[in-house]
């Protein structure tokens, strides 16, 4: 029983098929499951439909590699280390990707609806903006709104029937095939303990049909169950687990390591063009596995990024990424 | 008594940061964005608003970070916070109406404070795809006041933004897209709207009744007429109060010695 959920990095990527819809743990440049993202790129996955509360470095790596056909979200970039998503921007200009824009809160509420089994969420955000422009329903324009996994409508308006609060917007539950999480600890049976801000991890793990958890370490269940109040996600919400230290690099992980700002800056600067992306991927992704990737990074860099256990971040890492 | 710094002692980023800080009132709940606004809010916390409560979009509630986080997802956010949680908490709290003030940015703005961070050019055939909305429209929908910090260029202060990412005072009513006052759309959720734009040339405010932007103060060296020529729309310069106050020497010391000593967001003008 105790080992039944364990898989390898390669197997984790193989669960994600061509055409799967996919979402990730973390926030922009924090706790993204980069080791699995790299493996998807190595395996040349195609036709992915990313549904993300917000994008980040993981989006840019997958989009640049040509793995993604549809991106449904609200934001992409590398924060301080890259002000926008240059790969997404290029693919949009070339019309090689369908982008469906929602607001950040709408995306979050869409996952919260899916996580609670509700067909849609109700909110009063973003009224009067072009997010609700009927001409800008891009999945509708692409003829993909079949009402099965992709909702019949991008949004609907209604009036508050109970308290007369006025206009409300309904946004469809985010129905997603697979959630891939990157966390500090998972138990042998799947109990997840996230340290620090848990972002939208509880909602996405519950919303997805299949949840894969990649952790810095797999720990005995008994250890996590001693303090159940500190745990974030329960065993039965998790289908597969794997251990992968530094699996979020170059994104950061609270209590473990900082964002590798210099790495992200280099990625952002060098991947404006497809040729630049391909050269970067050749150097850092293709022909490597996770261990050889870490060897290439090297101990000095990893030690620099390593978090101080009292502070939960690295006091050595120069935040500007220089 | 505070002493204003002399022109050679501060730079434009200092001026913007201090102007942003002055928008914060004590005891307010403030939604913090990444970058210069975070320094501005922490500056307010160190000066005139010691009781402000800071919310980071990624889930930190009443944060008191001992050093400046690089983004709202940063591990530096939660040290000393009242609670570390997630986005569901942060956005629910905002929709519930707790948030007094939010700081935001934008690539383009129109006379009603509608802001674009999504694309330049036709959305269906864009010249340039930008980052997208992020929480910009959400904070702007839910907070009582929002303050935008923007680079001032004529191509950014436009008659019509390429895409309304974030709602100003007069917004589009769907499905037709005619402009109406936001009060008509937001119903019980109407709490206000953009209260100031701090650009690299001046500070702009809005007439809450008809929703149009007017020039409030000019940064040192700028004139109302010169600023008006840097807007594609007909900027109202009839209510100008004077010059944007320069940073005080105390504010500069706090920004550069305490809050951002590594010059991550605010470069030092004068090396000490």
Contacts between the chains, C-beta under 8 A, distances in Angstrom:
chain1	res1	chain2	res2	distance
A	26	B	73	7.4
A	27	B	58	4.7
A	27	B	72	7.5
A	27	B	73	3.7
A	27	B	87	7.6
A	28	B	71	6.2
A	28	B	73	5.3
A	29	B	71	6.7
A	29	B	73	6.7
A	30	B	58	7.7
A	30	B	71	7.8
A	30	B	73	4.0
A	30	B	74	7.2
A	30	B	75	7.7
A	53	B	87	6.4
A	54	B	134	6.5
A	55	B	132	7.7
A	73	B	132	7.0
A	74	B	132	5.2
A	74	B	133	4.9
A	74	B	134	5.9
A	74	B	135	7.9
A	75	B	131	5.4
A	75	B	132	4.4
A	75	B	133	6.4
A	75	B	134	3.8
A	75	B	135	8.0
A	76	B	131	6.1
A	76	B	132	6.2
A	77	B	131	4.7
A	79	B	34	6.1
A	79	B	70	6.6
A	79	B	71	4.1
A	79	B	73	7.7
A	80	B	34	7.1
A	80	B	35	7.5
A	80	B	70	5.0
A	80	B	71	6.3
A	80	B	264	7.2
A	83	B	131	7.1
A	84	B	129	7.7
A	84	B	130	5.6
A	84	B	131	4.7
A	85	B	129	7.7
A	85	B	131	6.8
A	88	B	129	6.4
A	89	B	128	6.4
A	89	B	129	4.1
A	89	B	130	7.6
A	92	B	119	8.0
A	92	B	126	6.5
A	92	B	129	4.1
A	93	B	126	7.1
A	93	B	128	7.8
A	93	B	129	6.9
A	99	B	129	7.4
A	101	B	118	6.4
A	101	B	132	6.1
A	101	B	133	6.6
A	102	B	133	7.8
A	103	B	133	5.0
A	103	B	135	7.3
A	103	B	136	7.9
A	103	B	137	4.6
A	103	B	138	5.2
A	104	B	57	7.4
A	104	B	87	7.7
A	104	B	91	7.4
A	104	B	133	6.4
A	104	B	134	5.3
A	104	B	135	4.1
A	104	B	136	7.9
A	104	B	137	8.0
A	104	B	138	5.5
A	105	B	91	4.3
A	105	B	94	7.4
A	105	B	95	7.0
A	105	B	135	6.7
A	105	B	138	3.8
A	105	B	142	7.9
A	106	B	138	7.8
A	108	B	87	4.9
A	108	B	88	6.2
A	108	B	91	5.5
A	109	B	91	7.3
A	112	B	88	5.7
A	123	B	95	6.7
A	124	B	95	6.9
A	124	B	141	6.7
A	124	B	186	6.5
A	124	B	187	7.5
A	124	B	189	4.0
A	125	B	95	6.9
A	125	B	137	6.4
A	125	B	138	4.8
A	125	B	141	4.6
A	125	B	142	6.8
A	126	B	133	7.6
A	126	B	137	4.1
A	126	B	138	6.7
A	126	B	141	5.8
A	126	B	167	6.9
A	127	B	141	6.7
A	127	B	167	6.7
A	127	B	171	7.1
A	127	B	182	7.7
A	127	B	185	4.5
A	127	B	186	5.9
A	128	B	164	7.1
A	128	B	167	4.7
A	128	B	171	2.6
A	128	B	172	5.3
A	128	B	173	6.8
A	128	B	174	7.9
A	128	B	180	7.6
A	128	B	182	6.0
A	128	B	185	5.0
A	129	B	114	7.9
A	129	B	133	8.0
A	129	B	137	5.4
A	129	B	164	4.7
A	129	B	165	6.2
A	129	B	166	6.6
A	129	B	167	5.3
A	129	B	171	6.7
A	129	B	172	7.2
A	130	B	118	7.3
A	130	B	123	6.8
A	130	B	163	4.6
A	130	B	164	4.6
A	130	B	165	7.0
A	130	B	172	7.1
A	131	B	133	6.6
A	131	B	137	6.6
A	131	B	165	7.3
A	132	B	174	5.2
A	133	B	123	7.8
A	133	B	172	7.2
A	133	B	174	6.8
A	133	B	177	6.8
A	134	B	174	6.3
A	134	B	175	5.2
A	135	B	124	7.5
A	136	B	123	5.7
A	136	B	124	7.5
A	157	B	174	7.1
A	160	B	187	7.3
A	160	B	188	7.5
A	163	B	188	7.2
A	164	B	187	7.8
A	164	B	188	7.5
A	165	B	187	5.2
A	165	B	188	3.8
A	165	B	189	6.7
A	166	B	185	7.5
A	166	B	186	6.6
A	166	B	187	1.7
A	166	B	188	5.7
A	166	B	189	7.0
A	167	B	185	5.5
A	167	B	186	7.3
A	167	B	187	5.9
A	196	B	75	5.8
A	196	B	78	5.8
A	196	B	84	6.1
A	197	B	56	7.7
A	197	B	58	4.9
A	197	B	59	4.0
A	197	B	60	6.0
A	197	B	73	6.7
A	197	B	77	6.6
A	197	B	78	6.1
A	197	B	84	5.3
A	197	B	85	6.9
A	197	B	86	6.3
A	198	B	59	6.6
A	198	B	84	7.9
A	198	B	85	6.9
A	198	B	86	4.5
A	199	B	58	5.7
A	199	B	59	6.2
A	199	B	73	7.0
A	199	B	86	5.2
A	199	B	87	5.8
A	200	B	86	5.8
A	200	B	87	4.7
A	200	B	88	6.7
A	201	B	86	7.0
A	202	B	86	6.8
A	202	B	88	7.7
A	203	B	86	7.9
A	203	B	88	6.2
A	252	B	74	7.7
A	252	B	75	6.6
A	253	B	75	8.0
A	254	B	75	4.2
A	254	B	78	7.7
A	255	B	75	6.9
A	258	B	75	7.2
A	259	B	70	7.2
A	259	B	74	7.8
A	261	B	70	7.5
A	307	B	75	6.8
A	311	B	79	6.8
A	312	B	75	4.8
A	312	B	78	7.6
A	312	B	79	6.9
A	313	B	74	7.3
A	313	B	75	4.1
A	313	B	76	5.5
A	318	B	262	6.8
A	319	B	68	7.9
A	319	B	70	4.9
A	319	B	262	6.3
A	319	B	264	5.2
A	320	B	262	6.5
A	320	B	263	7.5
A	320	B	264	5.0
